[in-house]
Amino acid sequence: MNEKPKILLVDDEPIAVRNLTYVMRKEGYQVTSLEHSRTALSLLEKECFDVVLTDLRMDGADGMQILAKSREKCPDGEVIVITGFATLESAVIAMREGAFFYIAKPFRLEEVRKVVAEAVEKVRLRRENRILKEKLKHYQGDKEIITRDPAMGRLLETARQVAPSGCNILITGESGVGKELMARLVHRHGKNPQGPFLAVNCGVFNEDLLTNELFGHEKGAYTGAVSSKPGLLESAHGGVLFLDEITEMSMAMQVKLLRAVQEREFMRVGGTTAIPVDVQFIAATNRRILDAVQQGRFRQDLYYRLNVVTLEIPPLHQRRGDIALLADHFIKRASQRMGKEVISMQPDALKMVEAYAFPGNIRELENIMERAVALCDKDVITPQHLPDELKIKVFRPSPTTSNQRPTLEEVEKEYIQWVLSESNGNQTTASEILGIDRVSLWRKLKRLKIEENSQNS
């Protein structure tokens, strides 16, 4: 609702129409005023209004007919019934038929103003929720990846293009950005989407356990090996093996994996026969893998074998246009799972979410929305349902020692220090908040003599 909300006033008392029209226009609404109910019915056939205020008893057609017509033609709108013949029975009937509120005459203008504002807000939230749902259908593209970010869209297109080739792929990105979801997208668009998709976190197991997990073992290979067992590599034949946190793998284990990747064959632990395998390897890491190669912590030959194509997923703070879409998706999913009817967030709550840096990326956003739904006792999430770390902080420059106003340079220095502190020292995040690039931030740090005690991201 970027335009002014549209209000329809229907009352056969000219003074009431005149007073309400003046008040509603003063509030910033587009107001159409009618004293004839039949004219109102004809207008509702052709035009929708966000809120209809109608008298109950009128010549020609009564307020219940106006209510019914509005609900039929403008299901997103709300109707407020006003009457000088208020009875409990008529109020119950009006509310049962879908009226937003029932106001008895004589009314206080402040009361009407408040009720109309609440109705307009409900209409806005309902419409926004519907638009978000439509955007989700348009942008989702794949089952679990939701985006409307142009860069992310291009990355998904690249993933779909290379998937059928079966080449090895390296997925990079911070923790929580959805690297496994990207791997599953590649599998769905690959040459054998019906084939297996198996995943292993290389940082969870020590070398012996990871060897056994990947390659399996023969009977009697070690104490307790009472029978032969195929490993993930063998079980993933004809499909995808996803190696998460690949940089956590030991150097000795990297040698074993390199042979399997290079020769497309391996031997079980304790085995003597090579087993051929047809597997697409997709590796992922949240670290700078080239740094690990240069520091001798990751084999260069294995890096080149795995890195035929690189898919680098941007962090959520670089995809701020996706936050509302993802939040809505997580709200609906959590609501369904918890048996609730939470439909959206208040604008203030959404602003707080969209302004947050999300160091934990999409995984953190999902956790925050799930928590908010669990705490929400209505159909709309408010700021009170969000964790404290999302509360928007306000920068206020400190007074100078001479109790004078600080200079522009002093304010700039203090503000940059404050932003760095709020960004946990992450200069990439800080530069985005400041609206400058990393090089410009670095120059300001030098010029203002701000210590660079933050880690580069």
Salt bridges, closest charged atoms under 4 A:
ASP11 OD2 - LYS105 NZ 2.99
GLU13 OE2 - LYS105 NZ 3.58
GLU27 OE2 - ARG113 NE 2.98
GLU45 OE2 - LYS69 NZ 2.57
GLU45 OE1 - LYS73 NZ 3.31
GLU47 OE2 - LYS6 NZ 2.76
ASP50 OD1 - ARG127 NH1 2.98
ASP55 OD2 - LYS105 NZ 3.75
GLU72 OE1 - LYS69 NZ 3.77
GLU72 OE2 - LYS73 NZ 3.98
ASP76 OD2 - ARG130 NH1 2.19
GLU78 OE2 - ARG126 NH2 2.66
GLU110 OE1 - ARG113 NH1 2.38
GLU118 OE2 - LYS114 NZ 2.67
GLU121 OE2 - ARG124 NH2 3.08
GLU128 OE2 - ARG124 NH1 3.19
GLU134 OE2 - ARG130 NE 3.67
ASP142 OD2 - ARG160 NH2 2.59
ASP142 OD1 - ARG188 NH2 3.89
ASP142 OD1 - HIS189 NE2 2.71
GLU157 OE1 - ARG160 NH1 3.59
GLU180 OE2 - ARG184 NH2 3.00
GLU207 OE2 - LYS256 NZ 3.58
GLU218 OE1 - ARG268 NH1 3.59
GLU234 OE2 - ARG268 NH2 2.93
GLU248 OE2 - ARG287 NE 2.58
GLU265 OE2 - ARG259 NH2 3.20
ASP301 OD2 - ARG299 NH2 2.76
ASP322 OD2 - ARG319 NE 2.91
ASP328 OD1 - LYS332 NZ 2.52
GLU366 OE2 - ARG333 NH2 2.44
GLU370 OE2 - ARG337 NH2 3.15
ASP388 OD1 - LYS391 NZ 3.72
GLU409 OE1 - ARG447 NH1 3.96
GLU412 OE2 - LYS444 NZ 2.69
GLU412 OE1 - ARG447 NH2 3.11
GLU422 OE1 - LYS393 NZ 3.66
GLU432 OE1 - HIS317 ND1 2.59
GLU452 OE2 - LYS446 NZ 3.35
